[in-house]
């Protein structure tokens, strides 16, 4: 069985090494691997789960780097192809001592836009436990939306669990309304929806987490988990709701990759069939660990490291 299948665009990231300099002024960078969906696959592979990553890379040095890193991270690449038609996308990322870093992408018409849609027919979804989708890949092209819809159709026929993280990137869409419509169409076909609180408000028009959750539950979703940053996360099903506090940290190096780490931790709990409260707790823990290094997935833990972190790190206290 494949525990997780995901589709996305792998990116090579050049992260600045100098604090609080703009990307125009930074002169020293370190290379990392990134891509929201790939981050989730890496997070689960480090926890011992079997993952498969569907994508296309360019026949260029970045593509070679990505393939080597996938092998090193034990991420399955049976559905990874290469193309000579385009180069691989990459990203520049600022280093900051507080707040979110500035990022800049070089990804328009990149290699991932050349994924062969017939690959979906090669996947036996009866052997896939979870299909993970993100609004980022869906935004890359109309071709991507078609592929996502084909994956959803096949997954639903096989009763594969679908989990969707909107991961909104307005700059990748033609208009905000196109983004909202497309992401909600995917979300309402998913079993689990995992927006951030701001994303949920933009997608549903509601600011209260309960109302955001109710919007998707009313359309058939099994559970809605709303990320609220360092405070933790709120979840709601048709039968229960709960807020799970985050972890106290002395400092934050980089927030990029924390949300994907959260999703990896959550899915690991769902795969292990623990209570949803404990699955969300895992998500909070990996999200917190991700903020301690500059690379998106560099600090994603093994299972033993995750267990130790949960046992020994104090949690946020809200009265």
C-alpha positions as CSV (number, residue, x, y, z in Angstrom):
1,X,0.0,0.0,0.0
2,X,1.0,3.6,-0.7
3,X,0.3,5.6,2.4
4,X,0.3,9.0,0.6
5,X,0.2,10.1,-3.0
6,X,0.6,13.8,-3.8
7,X,1.1,15.9,-6.8
8,X,3.0,19.2,-7.0
9,X,5.9,21.3,-8.3
10,X,9.3,20.7,-6.7
11,X,11.3,23.9,-6.3
12,X,14.9,24.6,-5.6
13,X,15.1,27.4,-3.0
14,X,18.0,29.7,-2.5
15,X,17.6,31.0,1.0
16,X,19.5,34.1,2.0
17,X,22.0,33.8,4.8
18,X,22.1,37.4,5.9
19,X,19.4,38.6,8.4
20,X,16.8,41.1,7.3
21,X,18.4,42.0,4.0
22,X,16.1,42.4,1.0
23,X,16.5,39.9,-1.8
24,X,18.0,42.7,-3.9
25,X,20.7,43.3,-1.3
26,X,21.4,39.8,-0.1
27,X,24.6,38.3,-1.6
28,X,24.9,34.9,0.1
29,X,22.4,32.0,-0.3
30,X,22.1,28.4,0.6
31,X,20.3,25.8,-1.6
32,X,17.4,23.8,-0.3
33,X,14.6,21.7,-1.7
34,X,11.0,22.9,-1.4
35,X,7.5,22.7,-2.7
36,X,4.4,22.5,-0.5
37,X,3.3,19.0,-1.6
38,X,6.8,17.6,-1.6
39,X,7.3,19.0,1.9
40,X,4.4,16.9,3.1
41,X,5.7,13.8,1.4
42,X,9.2,14.3,3.0
43,X,7.6,14.8,6.4
44,X,5.7,11.5,6.2
45,X,8.6,9.6,4.7
46,X,10.8,10.7,7.7
47,X,8.1,9.2,10.0
48,X,8.4,5.9,8.2
49,X,5.4,6.1,5.8
50,X,5.5,5.1,2.1
51,X,4.9,8.1,-0.1
52,X,4.7,8.7,-3.9
53,X,5.3,12.0,-5.6
54,X,3.7,12.8,-8.9
55,X,5.5,15.5,-10.9
56,X,7.8,16.4,-13.8
57,X,11.3,18.0,-13.6
58,X,13.5,19.6,-16.2
59,X,16.5,17.9,-17.6
60,X,18.8,20.5,-15.9
61,X,21.0,20.7,-12.8
62,X,18.0,21.6,-10.7
63,X,16.1,18.6,-11.9
64,X,19.1,16.4,-11.1
65,X,19.3,17.9,-7.6
66,X,15.6,17.2,-7.0
67,X,15.9,13.5,-8.1
68,X,18.9,13.0,-5.8
69,X,17.1,14.5,-2.9
70,X,14.0,12.5,-3.4
71,X,16.1,9.3,-3.3
72,X,17.9,10.5,-0.2
73,X,14.6,11.3,1.6
74,X,13.0,7.9,0.6
75,X,10.2,9.7,-1.3
76,X,8.7,7.4,-4.0
77,X,9.2,8.7,-7.5
78,X,7.5,6.1,-9.6
79,X,5.4,8.9,-11.2
80,X,8.2,11.4,-11.6
81,X,9.0,12.2,-15.2
82,X,11.5,14.4,-17.0
83,X,11.0,17.0,-19.8
84,X,13.3,18.9,-22.2
85,X,10.5,21.4,-23.0
86,X,11.1,23.6,-19.9
87,X,13.5,24.2,-17.0
88,X,12.7,23.5,-13.4
89,X,11.3,26.3,-11.2
90,X,13.2,27.9,-8.4
91,X,12.7,30.4,-5.6
92,X,14.6,33.1,-3.7
93,X,13.8,33.5,0.0
94,X,14.7,36.2,2.4
95,X,16.1,35.5,5.9
96,X,14.3,37.4,8.7
97,X,14.5,37.5,12.5
98,X,10.7,38.1,12.8
99,X,7.6,37.8,10.7
100,X,7.4,36.0,7.3
101,X,10.2,36.2,4.8
102,X,10.0,37.8,1.4
103,X,9.9,35.2,-1.4
104,X,10.3,35.5,-5.2
105,X,9.4,32.7,-7.6
106,X,10.8,31.8,-11.1
107,X,8.2,29.2,-12.1
108,X,6.0,30.5,-15.0
109,X,5.7,27.8,-17.7
110,X,8.2,25.6,-15.7
111,X,8.7,21.9,-16.2
112,X,5.8,20.9,-14.0
113,X,3.4,22.2,-16.6
114,X,4.4,19.3,-18.8
115,X,3.0,16.5,-16.6
116,X,1.5,13.8,-18.8
117,X,-2.2,13.6,-17.8
118,X,-2.4,10.0,-18.9
119,X,-0.3,9.1,-15.8
120,X,-3.5,9.1,-13.7
121,X,-4.7,5.9,-15.5
122,X,-1.5,4.2,-14.4
123,X,-2.3,4.7,-10.7
124,X,-4.1,1.9,-8.8
125,X,-6.0,4.0,-6.3
126,X,-7.2,0.9,-4.4
127,X,-3.6,0.7,-3.2
128,X,-3.4,4.4,-2.1
129,X,-4.6,5.3,1.4
130,X,-4.4,9.1,1.1
131,X,-4.4,11.5,-1.8
132,X,-3.0,14.9,-0.7
133,X,-3.8,18.0,-2.8
134,X,-2.8,21.6,-2.5
135,X,-4.1,24.8,-4.0
136,X,-0.6,25.7,-5.1
137,X,-0.2,23.0,-7.8
138,X,-3.8,23.6,-8.9
139,X,-2.9,27.3,-9.5
140,X,0.0,26.6,-11.9
141,X,-2.0,26.1,-15.1
142,X,-5.5,25.1,-16.4
143,X,-3.7,21.8,-17.3
144,X,-3.0,21.3,-13.6
145,X,-6.7,21.8,-12.7
146,X,-7.7,19.1,-15.2
147,X,-5.1,16.7,-13.6
148,X,-6.3,17.4,-10.1
149,X,-9.9,16.7,-11.1
150,X,-8.9,13.4,-12.7
151,X,-7.0,12.4,-9.6
152,X,-10.1,13.3,-7.4
153,X,-12.4,11.3,-9.7
154,X,-10.2,8.2,-9.5
155,X,-9.6,8.5,-5.8
156,X,-13.3,8.8,-5.0
157,X,-14.1,5.8,-7.1
158,X,-11.6,3.8,-5.1
159,X,-12.7,5.3,-1.7
160,X,-9.2,6.8,-1.2
161,X,-9.2,9.5,1.5
162,X,-8.7,12.9,0.0
163,X,-7.0,15.7,2.1
164,X,-6.9,19.3,0.8
165,X,-4.7,22.2,1.9
166,X,-5.8,25.4,0.1
167,X,-2.3,26.9,0.6
168,X,-3.4,30.0,-1.2
169,X,-1.0,31.8,-3.5
170,X,-2.9,34.7,-5.0
171,X,0.0,35.6,-7.4
172,X,-0.3,32.3,-9.2
173,X,-4.0,32.8,-10.1
174,X,-5.5,35.0,-12.7
175,X,-8.0,36.6,-10.3
176,X,-8.9,36.2,-6.6
177,X,-12.3,35.0,-7.6
178,X,-10.8,32.2,-9.8
179,X,-8.7,31.2,-6.8
180,X,-11.7,31.1,-4.5
181,X,-13.9,29.2,-6.9
182,X,-11.3,26.6,-7.9
183,X,-10.2,25.9,-4.3
184,X,-13.7,25.6,-3.0
185,X,-14.5,23.1,-5.8
186,X,-11.6,21.0,-4.7
187,X,-12.4,21.4,-1.0
188,X,-16.0,20.3,-1.2
189,X,-14.8,17.0,-2.8
190,X,-12.3,16.3,0.0
191,X,-12.7,14.3,3.2
192,X,-10.4,16.6,5.2
193,X,-9.9,20.4,4.5
194,X,-7.0,22.2,6.2
195,X,-7.1,26.0,5.7
196,X,-5.3,28.6,7.7
197,X,-7.7,30.9,9.5
198,X,-7.1,33.8,7.1
199,X,-7.4,31.4,4.1
200,X,-10.7,30.1,5.5
201,X,-12.1,33.6,5.8
202,X,-11.1,34.4,2.3
203,X,-12.6,31.2,0.9
204,X,-15.9,31.2,2.9
205,X,-16.5,34.8,3.9
206,X,-16.6,33.8,7.6
207,X,-14.1,34.9,10.2
208,X,-15.1,32.5,13.0
209,X,-13.4,29.1,12.8
210,X,-16.6,27.3,13.6
211,X,-18.5,29.0,10.8
212,X,-15.6,28.3,8.4
213,X,-15.7,24.6,9.4
214,X,-19.5,24.5,9.1
215,X,-19.3,25.8,5.5
216,X,-17.3,22.7,4.4
217,X,-19.0,20.2,6.7
218,X,-22.4,21.2,5.2
219,X,-21.0,20.2,1.8
220,X,-19.9,16.7,2.9
221,X,-16.4,17.0,4.3
222,X,-15.7,14.7,7.2
223,X,-13.5,17.2,9.2
224,X,-12.1,20.7,8.9
225,X,-8.9,21.5,10.6
226,X,-8.0,25.3,10.8
227,X,-4.4,26.3,11.4
228,X,-4.1,29.3,13.7
229,X,-0.3,29.7,13.6
230,X,1.8,29.4,16.8
231,X,-1.4,29.4,18.9
232,X,-2.3,25.9,17.6
233,X,-5.2,24.6,15.6
234,X,-9.0,24.2,15.8
235,X,-10.9,21.2,14.3
236,X,-14.5,20.4,13.9
237,X,-16.4,17.3,12.7
238,X,-20.2,16.7,12.6
239,X,-19.9,15.3,16.1
240,X,-17.2,17.2,17.9
241,X,-14.9,20.2,18.0
242,X,-11.7,21.1,19.8
243,X,-8.9,23.5,20.0
244,X,-5.4,22.0,20.3
245,X,-2.8,24.4,21.7
246,X,0.6,24.9,19.9
247,X,4.0,24.6,21.5
248,X,6.0,27.3,23.2
249,X,9.2,28.2,21.4
250,X,12.1,30.5,22.4
251,X,12.7,31.8,18.9
252,X,11.5,31.3,15.3
253,X,14.0,31.2,12.5
254,X,11.7,30.8,9.5
255,X,8.0,30.1,9.2
256,X,8.0,28.8,5.7
257,X,7.3,25.0,5.7
258,X,5.5,25.1,9.0
259,X,2.1,24.7,7.5
260,X,3.2,21.8,5.3
261,X,4.9,20.2,8.4
262,X,1.5,20.5,10.2
263,X,-0.2,18.7,7.4
264,X,2.4,15.9,7.5
265,X,2.0,15.5,11.2
266,X,-1.8,15.5,10.9
267,X,-1.8,12.9,8.1
268,X,0.6,10.7,10.1
269,X,-1.9,10.6,12.9
270,X,-4.8,9.8,10.6
271,X,-2.8,7.0,9.0
272,X,-2.0,5.6,12.5
273,X,-5.7,5.9,13.3
274,X,-5.1,7.9,16.5
275,X,-7.8,10.3,17.9
276,X,-8.1,13.5,15.8
277,X,-6.9,15.5,18.8
278,X,-3.7,13.6,18.9
279,X,-3.3,13.8,15.1
280,X,-3.6,17.6,15.3
281,X,-1.1,17.7,18.1
282,X,1.4,15.9,15.9
283,X,0.7,18.6,13.3
284,X,1.4,21.4,15.8
285,X,4.6,19.7,16.8
286,X,6.1,19.3,13.3
287,X,4.9,22.8,12.4
288,X,6.8,24.1,15.4
289,X,9.9,22.1,14.7
290,X,9.9,23.4,11.1
291,X,10.3,27.0,12.3
292,X,13.6,26.3,13.9
293,X,15.6,26.1,10.6
294,X,15.8,28.1,7.3
295,X,15.0,25.1,5.0
296,X,11.3,24.3,4.5
297,X,11.7,20.6,5.5
298,X,15.2,20.5,7.0
299,X,13.9,20.1,10.6
300,X,11.1,17.7,10.0
301,X,11.5,14.9,12.5
302,X,11.8,11.1,12.7
303,X,9.1,9.4,14.7
304,X,11.3,9.2,17.8
305,X,12.3,12.9,17.7
306,X,8.7,13.8,17.2
307,X,7.6,11.8,20.3
308,X,10.4,13.3,22.4
309,X,9.5,16.8,21.3
310,X,5.8,16.3,22.2
311,X,6.7,14.9,25.6
312,X,9.3,17.5,26.6
313,X,8.1,20.8,25.0
314,X,5.6,23.0,26.9
315,X,2.5,24.0,25.2
316,X,0.8,27.4,24.8
317,X,-1.5,28.2,27.7
318,X,-4.8,30.0,26.9
319,X,-7.3,30.9,29.6
